[in-house]
Amino acid sequence: MEIIERQSGAESRRIERRPRVRRNVTAAIAQDICADRYPAGSPLPRENDLCELYGVSRTVIRESLKVLESKGLVRGKPRIGTTVCDKDDWNILDADVLEWMGPYIKDFDLLGCILEARRTIEPAAAEYAAERASAQEIADLDNAWRQMRDSARDPESFTDADVMFHTVLLTASHNQVFRRLSSAIHAALKYALHASNIGVENREDAVLVHGQLVEALRMRDKAGARECANRMLDLAVRDLAAAEKAIGRTK
C-alpha cells in the first residue's frame, strides 16, 4: 500500500507540474523545505529518489538544487549529499524565497523585521533627501504620490506606487549605502507594503502623509521630512496588526 501511495503521489505531482520546467521543480522542492517536509539539518533524498518524486530528469534536479543552494536553502557536499540549511541562512530578501515561503512566512516575523529596518533607514533618508534631492527626484516622488492618491481603492496599484515612492526616496537621499539597500530590500519591502495595504480599507491617512513628505522636500525642510517619515512608520505600525491578521497571524 505504501508503494502504491507513493507512486500515486508521484503521478499526481507529475500531472500538477507539467510542463516540466526547472522553475516549477525548484519551487516544488523549495516549498516542501519551507513546509518542513525536509527539516533544517536533514539530508534531501538521493537524486534518483528526487527524480522519481518530482517526475523529472537528474539534470533538472541538479539545476534546481544549484538554484536552491544559491539562495541559501540547501548546501551540497561531496560524498555527503545535499543538506537543508538552517532558516537563518536563507536569503529571505530574495523574491523567489519570499514566494516559496508563502503561508509559512509568518514564522520569520518578517513584517516586524522590515518595519525595524525602515525605522532605522527612512527617517534619515528623508532628511538627507530634503537637502540633496534633485528637482527631478522630487517630481518623481510627487508622481508616485499622485498614483497612490488616484489608486487608493486598488490595493495592487496602490502598492506598486507605494513601492515606487519609497524606492525613489532612498535614491533621493544620495547616500550610496541607502541606494544599495533599496535594491536589496525591494522584494521584501513590496511584500510588507502589500500586506499593509490589503490589511486596511482606508488608505487616506497614508496618502496624506506621503503628500506632506513631498511638500517638505520641496521646501527643503529637513526636520519636517524626518517627522513625516516617522509618521508614515507610525501608520505602518498601526497597519501591521491588520496585515498580520489578514495573513492569519495572531500575536
Contacts in CASP RR format, 6 or more apart in sequence:
PFRMAT RR
TARGET T0000
AUTHOR 0000-0000-0000
METHOD contacts of the structure
MODEL  1
MEIIERQSGAESRRIERRPRVRRNVTAAIAQDICADRYPAGSPLPRENDL
CELYGVSRTVIRESLKVLESKGLVRGKPRIGTTVCDKDDWNILDADVLEW
MGPYIKDFDLLGCILEARRTIEPAAAEYAAERASAQEIADLDNAWRQMRD
SARDPESFTDADVMFHTVLLTASHNQVFRRLSSAIHAALKYALHASNIGV
ENREDAVLVHGQLVEALRMRDKAGARECANRMLDLAVRDLAAAEKAIGRT
K
10 52 0 8 1.000
10 53 0 8 1.000
10 54 0 8 1.000
10 55 0 8 1.000
13 28 0 8 1.000
13 53 0 8 1.000
13 54 0 8 1.000
13 55 0 8 1.000
14 20 0 8 1.000
14 54 0 8 1.000
14 55 0 8 1.000
17 24 0 8 1.000
17 25 0 8 1.000
17 28 0 8 1.000
17 54 0 8 1.000
17 55 0 8 1.000
20 55 0 8 1.000
20 56 0 8 1.000
20 60 0 8 1.000
22 60 0 8 1.000
22 63 0 8 1.000
22 64 0 8 1.000
22 67 0 8 1.000
25 54 0 8 1.000
25 56 0 8 1.000
25 60 0 8 1.000
25 61 0 8 1.000
25 64 0 8 1.000
26 63 0 8 1.000
26 64 0 8 1.000
26 67 0 8 1.000
26 68 0 8 1.000
27 96 0 8 1.000
27 99 0 8 1.000
27 100 0 8 1.000
28 54 0 8 1.000
29 44 0 8 1.000
29 50 0 8 1.000
29 54 0 8 1.000
29 64 0 8 1.000
29 65 0 8 1.000
29 68 0 8 1.000
30 68 0 8 1.000
30 73 0 8 1.000
30 96 0 8 1.000
30 97 0 8 1.000
30 100 0 8 1.000
31 100 0 8 1.000
31 102 0 8 1.000
32 38 0 8 1.000
33 68 0 8 1.000
33 73 0 8 1.000
33 74 0 8 1.000
33 84 0 8 1.000
33 100 0 8 1.000
34 100 0 8 1.000
34 101 0 8 1.000
34 102 0 8 1.000
34 104 0 8 1.000
35 104 0 8 1.000
38 44 0 8 1.000
38 84 0 8 1.000
39 84 0 8 1.000
40 84 0 8 1.000
40 85 0 8 1.000
40 86 0 8 1.000
40 87 0 8 1.000
41 83 0 8 1.000
41 84 0 8 1.000
41 85 0 8 1.000
41 86 0 8 1.000
42 83 0 8 1.000
42 84 0 8 1.000
43 80 0 8 1.000
43 81 0 8 1.000
43 82 0 8 1.000
43 83 0 8 1.000
43 84 0 8 1.000
44 50 0 8 1.000
44 65 0 8 1.000
44 74 0 8 1.000
44 81 0 8 1.000
44 82 0 8 1.000
44 83 0 8 1.000
44 84 0 8 1.000
45 53 0 8 1.000
47 58 0 8 1.000
47 61 0 8 1.000
47 62 0 8 1.000
48 58 0 8 1.000
50 61 0 8 1.000
51 57 0 8 1.000
51 58 0 8 1.000
51 61 0 8 1.000
54 61 0 8 1.000
65 74 0 8 1.000
65 76 0 8 1.000
65 82 0 8 1.000
68 74 0 8 1.000
69 75 0 8 1.000
69 76 0 8 1.000
69 82 0 8 1.000
71 90 0 8 1.000
71 91 0 8 1.000
71 94 0 8 1.000
71 96 0 8 1.000
71 97 0 8 1.000
72 85 0 8 1.000
72 89 0 8 1.000
72 90 0 8 1.000
72 91 0 8 1.000
73 84 0 8 1.000
73 85 0 8 1.000
73 90 0 8 1.000
73 97 0 8 1.000
74 82 0 8 1.000
74 83 0 8 1.000
74 84 0 8 1.000
74 85 0 8 1.000
75 82 0 8 1.000
75 83 0 8 1.000
75 85 0 8 1.000
76 82 0 8 1.000
76 83 0 8 1.000
77 83 0 8 1.000
87 107 0 8 1.000
87 108 0 8 1.000
90 97 0 8 1.000
91 97 0 8 1.000
92 98 0 8 1.000
92 101 0 8 1.000
92 108 0 8 1.000
92 110 0 8 1.000
92 188 0 8 1.000
93 184 0 8 1.000
93 185 0 8 1.000
93 187 0 8 1.000
93 188 0 8 1.000
94 187 0 8 1.000
95 187 0 8 1.000
98 105 0 8 1.000
98 187 0 8 1.000
98 188 0 8 1.000
98 191 0 8 1.000
101 108 0 8 1.000
103 247 0 8 1.000
105 191 0 8 1.000
105 247 0 8 1.000
106 244 0 8 1.000
106 247 0 8 1.000
106 248 0 8 1.000
106 249 0 8 1.000
110 188 0 8 1.000
110 191 0 8 1.000
110 192 0 8 1.000
111 192 0 8 1.000
111 195 0 8 1.000
111 240 0 8 1.000
111 243 0 8 1.000
111 244 0 8 1.000
112 240 0 8 1.000
114 185 0 8 1.000
114 188 0 8 1.000
114 189 0 8 1.000
114 191 0 8 1.000
114 192 0 8 1.000
115 192 0 8 1.000
115 233 0 8 1.000
115 236 0 8 1.000
115 237 0 8 1.000
115 240 0 8 1.000
117 185 0 8 1.000
118 189 0 8 1.000
118 233 0 8 1.000
118 236 0 8 1.000
119 233 0 8 1.000
121 170 0 8 1.000
121 178 0 8 1.000
121 181 0 8 1.000
122 166 0 8 1.000
122 169 0 8 1.000
122 170 0 8 1.000
122 229 0 8 1.000
122 232 0 8 1.000
122 233 0 8 1.000
123 226 0 8 1.000
123 229 0 8 1.000
123 230 0 8 1.000
123 233 0 8 1.000
124 173 0 8 1.000
124 178 0 8 1.000
124 226 0 8 1.000
125 169 0 8 1.000
125 170 0 8 1.000
125 172 0 8 1.000
125 173 0 8 1.000
125 175 0 8 1.000
125 178 0 8 1.000
125 229 0 8 1.000
126 169 0 8 1.000
126 173 0 8 1.000
126 213 0 8 1.000
126 216 0 8 1.000
126 217 0 8 1.000
126 225 0 8 1.000
126 226 0 8 1.000
126 228 0 8 1.000
126 229 0 8 1.000
127 222 0 8 1.000
127 223 0 8 1.000
127 225 0 8 1.000
127 226 0 8 1.000
127 229 0 8 1.000
128 172 0 8 1.000
128 173 0 8 1.000
128 174 0 8 1.000
128 175 0 8 1.000
128 178 0 8 1.000
129 137 0 8 1.000
129 169 0 8 1.000
129 172 0 8 1.000
129 173 0 8 1.000
129 174 0 8 1.000
129 217 0 8 1.000
129 225 0 8 1.000
130 216 0 8 1.000
130 217 0 8 1.000
130 219 0 8 1.000
130 220 0 8 1.000
130 221 0 8 1.000
130 222 0 8 1.000
130 224 0 8 1.000
130 225 0 8 1.000
130 226 0 8 1.000
131 220 0 8 1.000
131 222 0 8 1.000
132 172 0 8 1.000
132 173 0 8 1.000
132 174 0 8 1.000
133 141 0 8 1.000
133 172 0 8 1.000
133 173 0 8 1.000
133 174 0 8 1.000
133 217 0 8 1.000
134 172 0 8 1.000
137 168 0 8 1.000
137 171 0 8 1.000
137 172 0 8 1.000
138 172 0 8 1.000
138 214 0 8 1.000
138 217 0 8 1.000
138 218 0 8 1.000
140 164 0 8 1.000
140 168 0 8 1.000
141 165 0 8 1.000
141 168 0 8 1.000
141 169 0 8 1.000
141 172 0 8 1.000
141 213 0 8 1.000
141 214 0 8 1.000
141 217 0 8 1.000
142 211 0 8 1.000
142 214 0 8 1.000
144 161 0 8 1.000
144 162 0 8 1.000
144 164 0 8 1.000
144 165 0 8 1.000
144 168 0 8 1.000
145 161 0 8 1.000
145 165 0 8 1.000
145 207 0 8 1.000
145 210 0 8 1.000
145 211 0 8 1.000
145 214 0 8 1.000
147 157 0 8 1.000
147 160 0 8 1.000
147 161 0 8 1.000
147 164 0 8 1.000
148 158 0 8 1.000
148 161 0 8 1.000
148 162 0 8 1.000
148 165 0 8 1.000
148 203 0 8 1.000
148 206 0 8 1.000
148 207 0 8 1.000
148 210 0 8 1.000
149 207 0 8 1.000
151 157 0 8 1.000
151 158 0 8 1.000
151 161 0 8 1.000
152 158 0 8 1.000
152 203 0 8 1.000
152 204 0 8 1.000
152 207 0 8 1.000
155 194 0 8 1.000
155 197 0 8 1.000
155 198 0 8 1.000
156 194 0 8 1.000
158 197 0 8 1.000
158 203 0 8 1.000
159 190 0 8 1.000
159 193 0 8 1.000
159 194 0 8 1.000
159 197 0 8 1.000
162 193 0 8 1.000
162 197 0 8 1.000
162 206 0 8 1.000
162 210 0 8 1.000
163 186 0 8 1.000
163 189 0 8 1.000
163 190 0 8 1.000
163 193 0 8 1.000
165 210 0 8 1.000
166 182 0 8 1.000
166 189 0 8 1.000
166 193 0 8 1.000
167 182 0 8 1.000
167 186 0 8 1.000
167 189 0 8 1.000
169 213 0 8 1.000
170 178 0 8 1.000
170 179 0 8 1.000
170 181 0 8 1.000
170 182 0 8 1.000
171 178 0 8 1.000
171 179 0 8 1.000
171 182 0 8 1.000
172 217 0 8 1.000
173 179 0 8 1.000
192 243 0 8 1.000
195 243 0 8 1.000
195 244 0 8 1.000
195 246 0 8 1.000
195 247 0 8 1.000
196 236 0 8 1.000
196 239 0 8 1.000
196 240 0 8 1.000
196 242 0 8 1.000
196 243 0 8 1.000
197 203 0 8 1.000
197 239 0 8 1.000
198 243 0 8 1.000
198 246 0 8 1.000
199 239 0 8 1.000
199 242 0 8 1.000
199 243 0 8 1.000
199 245 0 8 1.000
199 246 0 8 1.000
200 239 0 8 1.000
200 242 0 8 1.000
200 243 0 8 1.000
205 235 0 8 1.000
206 232 0 8 1.000
206 235 0 8 1.000
209 228 0 8 1.000
209 231 0 8 1.000
209 232 0 8 1.000
209 235 0 8 1.000
210 232 0 8 1.000
212 228 0 8 1.000
212 231 0 8 1.000
213 225 0 8 1.000
213 228 0 8 1.000
213 229 0 8 1.000
213 232 0 8 1.000
216 224 0 8 1.000
216 225 0 8 1.000
216 227 0 8 1.000
216 228 0 8 1.000
217 225 0 8 1.000
241 251 0 8 1.000
244 250 0 8 1.000
244 251 0 8 1.000
END
